[in-house]
Amino acid sequence: MFDAQVCALREYYRVITWDQRGHGQAAFVSEPFSLWDSADDLSALLAHLNIAQAVLLGMSQGGYVSLRAALRYPEKVQALVLIATQAGVEDENQKVVYSHLLSAWLETP
């Protein structure tokens, strides 16, 4: 989705994209996890790559993860770029949709 931006920016910056737990090639997950777990995963990835501080760009769910990473690991976050995301509480109607999605996900091997 961000291939064009990665190509444009990598000439000037080190650009890292990652497969978040439960997505992409890392899609299979045997147990539920939270966005806080994903923020911990992001912190561990930065440590593994020996990156002390990074600018985090997150869209939608990626924004939720980036915000949580900034809250939990402020020393690792130089700046946030947030696209189509929010910091507030999720709409109650959407919580029901997510609950059904989680149930279907847990029932599918």
Secondary structure, DSSP 8 states (H G I E B T S, - for coil): --HHHHHHHTTTS-------TTSGGG---SS---HHHHHHHHHHHHHHTT-S-EEEEEETHHHHHHHHHHHH-GGGEEEEEEES--SS---HHHHHHHHHHHHHHHH--
